[in-house]
Amino acid sequence: MQPRQILTVAEIGAADRAAIAAGTPGAVLMERAGTAVADAICERFATQPVLVLAGPGNNGGDAYVVARVLKARGWQVRVQALAPPRTDDAQGAAAGWDGPLEPLAGVFGENELVVVGLFGAGLDRPLTGDAVRLARQSERIKDRIIAIDLPSGLSGDAARPVGECAFQAALTVTFHARKPAHVLQPGRAYCGEVVVADIGLGDTKAQLFENGPELWLAKFPRPPVAAHKHARGQLIVISRDAWRTGAARLAARGALRVGAGLVTLLSPPDALAVNAAHLEAVMLAPFETDQELEAAAGSVEAAVIGPAASVNDATLANVLALARTGAALVIDADALTVFRDDPEELFTVLDRDDVLTPHPGEFERVFPGLLRNAKNKAEAAREAARRAGAVVLIKGADTVIAAPDGRAAVNLNGAPWLATAGSGDVLAGLIGGLLAQGMESFEAAAAGVWIHAACGEAFGPGLISEDLPDLVPRTLADLLARA
C-alpha cells in the first residue's frame, strides 16, 4: 500500500487540471465530489432536514450537487446562496437544483444538519458579513455541521483561519488527499472527522505524507532467525546525576522494548547505584568526562542524549563528544537547549543520520522565529531539517517529522493521554532503538512517533510514561502482522 499523500492547495489544483486535460470534465469531477459528500452524510446521519450553504465558486457548486443528491434520496433540503455561481461548472450544478433557494441568512435553523460549501481551501481573504456571523455560531452546533473540502474560512495551506474565524465542523469530506489544514493544528481541530473521497484525479507527486506504516514498514527492522544481541544494535543513553536519572531510564527501556540488542545507560559514578536499583536488562557504565564518554560510545550504533541532561557546559561537551563518534544521535530536551546561544555550533557537527526531537519551545530556542514565520508547521520542520542537515521532529498533537531532502510526515494517530511527564523521553528511546538496528533516520523517527502514539491510544486514560515501554510489544506484534 502506498503512503498517503498530503497535498497543498496548488498541488490539488494541478491534479484537478490534469484530470480535466486527460478527458474528465470538471462537471463530472464536481458531480463525484458532491455525491461523495452526500454518501458520507447518509452513512453517518439519519434522514432529517438539511440546510446547504452554497458559495459562488466550485465549493458552492459541490454544495448544489450535495443538495440535489440528498433531495433525490428523500431528504428535506433547502439551499441558501451567498452569491450567484461564477464558474461554468458551479452554474451547471446550480441549474440542476430544483428545490428551495434563499439568500444567505445570518442564523442557523433549528434541528437541521448544515452542509457548508461557501469557500474552499484556496480562500485568501477573511469571511465577511453573514458568513462571519454563521462561522461564529458554528462552534455551538458543530456536531451537526458538515464541511465540503474544508471548513469555510480556513486556509488550506496555512492550517488556520484566514481572518478572525472559520466554521467548525463535525465532519469534513475532502477529495483525493488531505491538505495541510486537515492535519496540522489549529486547522485540524476545526475539521472534525476527515473523510478522503476518491474522485478519480489519478497519480500525484508529493513530499508531505500522513505518517503511518505504509510510509516505513518495508524498512522496519526484523531480526533473522540466527540473530544475536550484538547484531540487533547497540545503543547508549546518557544519564545525569543521581537525582536526575528517571528520564534516561525511560528512554533506555523504550529502546530495549523496540528491539535494540544492547542498551547501556552511561552515567556519572554517583548515579550508578540509583540506576542499578531500577534496571535489569539495561546495562550500566560510568563516565565522568566527555573524553570518557567519547571512548565509551566509540563502538555503538546510536546514542540518546538530552532527557534531564541539564543545560550546562558538560552537556554541550557531551553532545560534541558523541558527534565525533559517528553514532546516529537522538538529541532531545536539554541537549538542544544548551545550544540556544549558538545553534550553528550544533548544526556543524550533525549529519543526516541524527535526529532532533524538540517540542515547540525547544524548537524556538534552536530555530528562533522559524515556526512563527513559516507558512505552517510542516514547512518550519522542513526548513529546520535543511538548516541542521539532520532529521527534525517537532512534537505535539500534530507531530511533524522532516528530513533534509524535503520529505516530511505528519502524525495523525495518538491521544491526549500522552501529554504526561516523561512521555517524550520514551519517544527518544524508541527512535534511538530503531536507529541502533540500522533503520534509516527519517523512517526511524516516523516509526517511533507512530508506535509511541499507538501505545498511548491503546492505554487511554490514566497513562503515565512508565506504562509506555511495556505497551510496545503488543503494538509491534500487531504492526508486524501487517507485513
C-alpha positions as CSV (number, residue, x, y, z in Angstrom):
1,M,0.0,0.0,0.0
2,Q,1.3,3.4,-1.0
3,P,1.9,6.2,1.6
4,R,-1.0,8.6,1.9
5,Q,-0.1,12.0,0.5
6,I,-0.9,15.4,1.9
7,L,-1.2,17.9,-0.9
8,T,-1.1,21.7,-0.9
9,V,-3.9,23.7,-2.5
10,A,-1.7,24.3,-5.6
11,E,-0.9,20.6,-5.9
12,I,-4.6,19.6,-5.7
13,G,-5.4,22.3,-8.2
14,A,-2.8,20.9,-10.6
15,A,-4.3,17.4,-10.1
16,D,-7.8,18.8,-11.0
17,R,-6.4,20.4,-14.1
18,A,-4.5,17.3,-15.2
19,A,-7.7,15.2,-14.8
20,I,-9.7,17.6,-16.9
21,A,-6.9,17.8,-19.5
22,A,-6.9,14.0,-19.6
23,G,-10.6,14.0,-20.6
24,T,-12.6,14.1,-17.4
25,P,-14.8,17.2,-17.5
26,G,-14.9,19.5,-14.5
27,A,-18.6,19.0,-14.2
28,V,-18.0,15.2,-13.8
29,L,-15.5,15.8,-11.0
30,M,-18.0,18.1,-9.3
31,E,-20.7,15.5,-9.5
32,R,-18.4,12.9,-8.0
33,A,-17.4,15.3,-5.2
34,G,-20.9,16.3,-4.3
35,T,-22.1,12.7,-4.4
36,A,-19.2,11.6,-2.1
37,V,-20.3,14.2,0.4
38,A,-23.9,13.0,0.3
39,D,-22.7,9.4,0.7
40,A,-20.7,10.3,3.8
41,I,-23.7,12.1,5.3
42,C,-26.1,9.2,4.6
43,E,-23.7,6.8,6.2
44,R,-23.5,8.8,9.4
45,F,-26.8,10.5,9.9
46,A,-30.5,9.5,9.9
47,T,-32.7,11.2,7.3
48,Q,-33.5,14.7,8.6
49,P,-33.8,18.3,7.4
50,V,-30.7,19.8,5.8
51,L,-29.6,23.3,5.2
52,V,-27.0,23.7,2.4
53,L,-24.9,26.9,2.3
54,A,-23.5,27.5,-1.2
55,G,-20.8,30.0,-2.2
56,P,-20.1,31.4,-5.6
57,G,-17.2,29.2,-6.6
58,N,-16.7,25.5,-7.2
59,N,-17.0,24.7,-3.5
60,G,-20.5,26.1,-3.9
61,G,-21.0,24.0,-7.0
62,D,-20.2,20.9,-4.9
63,A,-22.8,22.1,-2.4
64,Y,-25.6,22.3,-5.1
65,V,-24.8,18.7,-6.1
66,V,-25.0,17.6,-2.4
67,A,-28.4,19.3,-2.1
68,R,-29.7,17.6,-5.3
69,V,-28.4,14.1,-4.4
70,L,-29.8,14.3,-0.8
71,K,-33.2,15.5,-2.0
72,A,-33.3,12.7,-4.6
73,R,-32.7,10.3,-1.7
74,G,-35.7,11.6,0.3
75,W,-34.1,14.2,2.5
76,Q,-35.8,17.5,3.1
77,V,-33.3,20.1,1.8
78,R,-33.1,23.8,1.4
79,V,-30.3,25.9,0.0
80,Q,-29.0,29.3,0.9
81,A,-26.7,31.1,-1.5
82,L,-24.1,33.6,-0.6
83,A,-23.9,34.9,-4.2
84,P,-24.8,33.6,-7.7
85,P,-22.4,31.0,-9.0
86,R,-19.5,32.4,-11.0
87,T,-17.8,29.4,-12.6
88,D,-19.2,27.4,-15.5
89,D,-19.3,24.2,-13.5
90,A,-20.9,25.8,-10.5
91,Q,-23.5,27.4,-12.7
92,G,-24.3,24.0,-14.2
93,A,-24.6,22.4,-10.7
94,A,-26.9,25.3,-9.6
95,A,-29.1,24.8,-12.6
96,G,-29.6,21.2,-11.5
97,W,-31.1,22.3,-8.2
98,D,-34.9,22.5,-8.2
99,G,-35.6,22.9,-4.6
100,P,-36.0,26.0,-2.2
101,L,-33.3,28.6,-2.8
102,E,-32.9,31.5,-0.4
103,P,-30.3,34.2,0.2
104,L,-27.7,33.5,3.0
105,A,-29.1,34.4,6.4
106,G,-27.1,35.2,9.5
107,V,-28.6,32.5,11.7
108,F,-29.0,28.7,11.6
109,G,-32.3,26.9,11.6
110,E,-33.3,24.7,14.4
111,N,-32.6,20.9,14.2
112,E,-31.1,20.9,10.8
113,L,-27.9,19.4,9.5
114,V,-25.8,22.2,7.9
115,V,-23.6,21.5,4.9
116,V,-21.1,24.3,4.4
117,G,-19.8,24.9,0.9
118,L,-19.2,28.7,0.9
119,F,-15.5,28.8,0.2
120,G,-12.8,26.1,-0.5
121,A,-9.3,25.6,0.6
122,G,-7.9,28.3,-1.6
123,L,-9.6,31.1,0.3
124,D,-7.3,34.1,0.5
125,R,-9.4,36.7,2.3
126,P,-11.4,36.7,5.6
127,L,-15.0,35.8,5.8
128,T,-17.3,38.8,6.0
129,G,-21.0,39.7,6.7
130,D,-23.4,36.8,7.3
131,A,-20.6,34.2,6.7
132,V,-18.8,35.6,9.7
133,R,-21.9,35.5,11.9
134,L,-22.6,31.9,10.9
135,A,-18.9,30.9,11.5
136,R,-19.1,32.3,15.0
137,Q,-22.2,30.4,15.7
138,S,-20.9,27.1,14.3
139,E,-18.9,26.2,17.4
140,R,-22.2,25.9,19.3
141,I,-23.7,23.5,16.8
142,K,-20.6,21.9,15.3
143,D,-21.9,18.4,16.0
144,R,-24.3,18.9,13.1
145,I,-22.1,20.8,10.6
146,I,-20.6,19.1,7.6
147,A,-17.8,20.9,5.6
148,I,-17.2,20.4,1.9
149,D,-13.4,20.0,1.3
150,L,-12.5,22.3,4.3
151,P,-14.5,24.3,6.8
152,S,-15.1,27.7,5.1
153,G,-12.7,30.3,6.4
154,L,-9.7,28.1,6.8
155,S,-6.6,28.4,4.7
156,G,-5.8,25.0,3.2
157,D,-2.1,25.5,3.3
158,A,-1.6,27.7,6.4
159,A,-3.9,25.5,8.5
160,R,-5.5,28.4,10.4
161,P,-8.4,30.8,9.7
162,V,-7.6,33.4,7.1
163,G,-9.3,36.1,9.3
164,E,-10.6,36.1,12.8
165,C,-12.8,32.9,12.5
166,A,-13.8,29.9,10.4
167,F,-16.6,27.4,10.5
168,Q,-16.2,24.4,12.9
169,A,-17.4,21.0,11.7
170,A,-18.1,17.5,13.0
171,L,-17.3,16.0,9.6
172,T,-15.2,17.3,6.7
173,V,-15.3,15.5,3.3
174,T,-12.3,16.2,1.1
175,F,-11.2,14.8,-2.2
176,H,-8.2,12.8,-3.4
177,A,-5.9,13.7,-0.4
178,R,-5.8,15.6,2.8
179,K,-4.4,19.1,2.8
180,P,-2.2,20.7,5.5
181,A,-5.3,22.2,7.2
182,H,-6.7,18.7,7.7
183,V,-3.7,17.5,9.6
184,L,-2.0,20.5,11.2
185,Q,-3.2,22.5,14.2
186,P,-5.1,24.6,14.7
187,G,-6.9,23.8,11.4
188,R,-7.2,20.1,12.3
189,A,-9.3,21.0,15.3
190,Y,-11.9,22.8,13.0
191,C,-12.4,19.8,10.8
192,G,-13.7,17.0,13.0
193,E,-13.7,13.6,11.3
194,V,-12.0,13.9,7.9
195,V,-13.1,11.6,5.1
196,V,-11.0,11.5,1.9
197,A,-13.1,10.6,-1.2
198,D,-11.6,9.3,-4.4
199,I,-13.0,11.3,-7.3
200,G,-10.6,10.0,-10.0
201,L,-7.8,12.5,-10.1
202,G,-5.1,10.0,-10.8
203,D,-1.5,9.9,-9.5
204,T,0.1,12.9,-7.9
205,K,3.6,13.6,-6.5
206,A,4.2,15.0,-3.1
207,Q,6.8,15.2,-0.4
208,L,4.4,15.5,2.6
209,F,2.7,12.3,3.8
210,E,0.5,11.0,6.5
211,N,2.7,9.2,9.0
212,G,1.7,5.5,9.0
213,P,3.1,2.0,8.5
214,E,2.7,2.5,4.7
215,L,5.5,5.1,4.9
216,W,8.1,3.0,6.7
217,L,7.1,-0.6,7.4
218,A,9.1,-2.0,4.5
219,K,12.2,-0.7,6.2
220,F,11.3,-1.8,9.7
221,P,14.0,-4.0,11.3
222,R,13.1,-7.7,11.6
223,P,15.7,-9.9,13.2
224,P,16.6,-13.1,11.2
225,V,16.3,-16.5,12.9
226,A,20.1,-16.5,13.6
227,A,20.1,-13.0,15.2
228,H,22.1,-12.3,18.3
229,K,22.1,-9.3,20.6
230,H,25.1,-7.6,19.0
231,A,23.6,-8.0,15.6
232,R,20.5,-6.1,16.7
233,G,22.4,-3.0,17.5
234,Q,24.0,-1.3,20.5
235,L,22.6,2.0,21.9
236,I,23.8,4.2,24.8
237,V,21.7,6.6,26.7
238,I,23.3,9.4,28.8
239,S,22.1,9.8,32.3
240,R,23.0,12.6,34.6
241,D,23.5,12.9,38.4
242,A,21.8,10.6,40.9
243,W,18.8,12.9,41.4
244,R,18.1,13.3,37.6
245,T,18.1,9.7,36.3
246,G,14.5,8.8,35.7
247,A,14.2,10.3,32.2
248,A,17.2,8.4,30.9
249,R,15.9,5.2,32.3
250,L,12.6,5.7,30.4
251,A,14.5,6.3,27.2
252,A,16.6,3.2,27.8
253,R,13.6,1.0,28.4
254,G,11.9,2.3,25.3
255,A,14.9,1.5,23.2
256,L,15.2,-2.0,24.6
257,R,11.5,-2.7,24.1
258,V,11.6,-1.6,20.4
259,G,14.3,-4.1,19.7
260,A,17.8,-2.8,20.3
261,G,20.0,-5.7,21.2
262,L,22.2,-4.0,23.9
263,V,21.3,-0.8,25.7
264,T,23.7,0.8,28.1
265,L,23.0,3.6,30.5
266,L,26.1,5.8,30.9
267,S,26.1,8.0,34.0
268,P,28.4,9.7,36.5
269,P,29.6,7.2,39.1
270,D,27.3,8.7,41.8
271,A,24.2,7.7,39.7
272,L,25.2,4.0,39.2
273,A,23.6,2.7,42.4
274,V,20.4,4.6,41.8
275,N,20.1,3.3,38.2
276,A,21.1,-0.2,39.2
277,A,18.2,-0.3,41.7
278,H,15.7,0.3,38.9
279,L,17.1,-1.6,36.0
280,E,17.6,-5.2,35.0
281,A,18.2,-5.8,31.3
282,V,19.7,-2.3,30.7
283,M,23.4,-2.3,31.3
284,L,25.3,0.3,33.3
285,A,28.6,2.0,32.8
286,P,30.3,5.1,34.4
287,F,31.8,8.1,32.8
288,E,33.0,11.4,34.2
289,T,34.4,13.4,31.3
290,D,33.4,14.0,27.7
291,Q,36.6,12.2,26.7
292,E,35.5,9.1,28.6
293,L,32.0,9.3,27.0
294,E,33.6,9.5,23.5
295,A,35.6,6.4,24.2
296,A,32.6,4.5,25.6
297,A,30.5,5.4,22.6
298,G,33.1,4.5,20.0
299,S,31.6,1.2,19.1
300,V,27.9,1.8,19.3
301,E,25.4,2.4,16.5
302,A,23.3,5.0,18.2
303,A,23.1,7.3,21.3
304,V,20.4,9.2,23.1
305,I,21.3,12.4,24.9
306,G,19.1,15.2,26.4
307,P,16.5,13.7,28.8
308,A,17.1,15.5,32.1
309,A,20.7,16.2,30.9
310,S,20.9,19.7,32.5
311,V,21.6,22.9,30.5
312,N,25.3,23.3,31.2
313,D,28.8,23.1,29.7
314,A,29.1,19.4,30.5
315,T,26.0,18.6,28.4
316,L,27.3,20.7,25.5
317,A,30.7,19.0,25.7
318,N,29.0,15.6,25.8
319,V,26.9,16.3,22.6
320,L,30.1,17.3,20.8
321,A,31.9,14.2,22.0
322,L,29.1,11.9,20.8
323,A,29.1,13.7,17.4
324,R,32.7,12.8,17.0
325,T,32.0,9.0,17.3
326,G,29.9,8.7,14.1
327,A,27.0,7.1,16.1
328,A,23.5,8.1,15.0
329,L,22.3,10.6,17.6
330,V,18.9,11.4,19.1
331,I,19.3,14.8,20.6
332,D,16.4,15.9,22.9
333,A,15.4,18.4,25.5
334,D,18.3,19.9,27.4
335,A,20.8,18.8,24.8
336,L,19.1,21.1,22.4
337,T,18.5,24.0,24.7
338,V,22.2,24.1,25.6
339,F,22.9,25.4,22.0
340,R,20.4,28.2,22.2
341,D,23.1,30.9,22.1
342,D,24.9,29.3,19.1
343,P,22.7,26.8,17.2
344,E,25.3,26.8,14.4
345,E,27.7,25.1,16.7
346,L,25.3,22.2,16.8
347,F,24.5,22.2,13.1
348,T,28.1,22.0,12.1
349,V,28.6,18.6,13.9
350,L,25.4,16.9,12.8
351,D,24.9,14.6,9.9
352,R,21.9,13.2,8.1
353,D,21.7,10.2,10.5
354,D,21.0,12.4,13.5
355,V,17.5,13.2,14.8
356,L,16.5,16.3,16.8
357,T,13.3,15.9,18.8
358,P,12.2,19.3,20.2
359,H,8.8,20.3,21.5
360,P,7.8,23.8,20.1
361,G,9.5,25.7,22.9
362,E,12.8,23.9,22.4
363,F,12.4,24.3,18.6
364,E,12.1,28.1,19.1
365,R,15.4,28.1,21.1
366,V,17.3,26.4,18.3
367,F,15.4,27.8,15.4
368,P,14.3,31.2,16.6
369,G,11.3,32.7,14.8
370,L,11.1,29.9,12.2
371,L,7.9,28.3,13.5
372,R,6.2,31.6,13.9
373,N,7.1,32.9,10.4
374,A,6.7,29.7,8.4
375,K,3.6,29.0,6.4
376,N,2.8,26.1,8.6
377,K,4.5,23.6,11.0
378,A,5.5,21.2,8.2
379,E,7.3,24.0,6.3
380,A,9.0,25.0,9.5
381,A,10.2,21.4,10.1
382,R,11.4,21.1,6.5
383,E,13.4,24.3,6.7
384,A,14.9,23.3,10.1
385,A,16.0,20.0,8.8
386,R,17.6,21.7,5.8
387,R,19.5,24.1,8.1
388,A,20.5,21.4,10.6
389,G,21.4,18.8,7.9
390,A,19.5,16.3,10.1
391,V,16.1,14.9,10.7
392,V,13.9,17.3,12.8
393,L,10.8,16.2,14.6
394,I,8.5,18.9,16.1
395,K,6.4,17.2,18.8
396,G,2.8,18.0,19.6
397,A,-0.7,16.8,18.8
398,D,0.3,17.2,15.1
399,T,3.9,15.9,15.4
400,V,5.8,16.6,12.1
401,I,8.9,14.7,11.0
402,A,11.1,16.2,8.3
403,A,14.3,15.1,6.5
404,P,17.0,17.3,5.0
405,D,15.9,16.2,1.5
406,G,12.5,17.8,1.9
407,R,10.4,14.7,2.8
408,A,8.0,15.3,5.7
409,A,5.3,13.4,7.5
410,V,2.5,14.4,9.9
411,N,1.4,12.1,12.6
412,L,-2.4,11.5,12.9
413,N,-2.8,8.8,15.5
414,G,-2.2,9.4,19.2
415,A,-4.1,10.6,22.2
416,P,-4.1,13.4,24.7
417,W,-3.1,10.9,27.4
418,L,0.5,11.2,26.0
419,A,0.7,14.7,27.5
420,T,2.4,13.5,30.7
421,A,5.9,13.9,32.1
422,G,8.4,11.5,30.6
423,S,6.4,10.6,27.5
424,G,8.9,12.4,25.3
425,D,11.8,10.6,26.9
426,V,10.3,7.2,25.9
427,L,9.9,8.5,22.4
428,A,13.6,9.4,22.2
429,G,14.4,5.9,23.3
430,L,12.1,4.3,20.7
431,I,13.7,6.3,17.9
432,G,17.2,5.6,19.2
433,G,16.4,1.8,19.4
434,L,15.3,1.8,15.8
435,L,18.4,3.7,14.7
436,A,20.6,1.2,16.6
437,Q,19.0,-1.6,14.5
438,G,20.0,0.2,11.3
439,M,16.7,1.8,10.3
440,E,17.2,5.0,8.3
441,S,16.7,8.1,10.3
442,F,13.6,9.6,8.7
443,E,11.8,6.3,8.8
444,A,13.1,5.5,12.3
445,A,11.8,8.9,13.6
446,A,8.4,8.4,11.8
447,A,8.0,4.8,13.1
448,G,9.0,5.8,16.6
449,V,6.4,8.6,16.7
450,W,3.7,6.3,15.3
451,I,4.4,3.4,17.7
452,H,4.6,5.9,20.7
453,A,1.2,7.3,19.7
454,A,-0.3,3.8,19.2
455,C,0.7,2.9,22.7
456,G,-0.9,6.0,24.1
457,E,-4.1,5.2,22.2
458,A,-4.1,1.6,23.4
459,F,-3.8,2.5,27.1
460,G,-6.0,5.6,27.3
461,P,-6.9,7.4,30.5
462,G,-4.5,7.1,33.4
463,L,-1.5,6.7,31.2
464,I,1.9,7.5,32.8
465,S,5.2,7.4,31.0
466,E,6.3,4.3,32.8
467,D,3.5,2.4,31.1
468,L,4.6,3.1,27.6
469,P,7.6,0.7,27.2
470,D,5.5,-2.2,28.3
471,L,2.9,-1.4,25.7
472,V,5.4,-1.6,22.8
473,P,5.5,-5.4,22.4
474,R,1.7,-5.7,21.6
475,T,1.9,-2.8,19.3
476,L,4.9,-4.3,17.5
477,A,3.2,-7.7,17.2
478,D,0.1,-6.0,15.6
479,L,2.3,-3.9,13.3
480,L,4.5,-6.8,12.1
481,A,1.4,-8.9,11.4
482,R,0.6,-6.5,8.6
483,A,3.8,-7.1,6.8
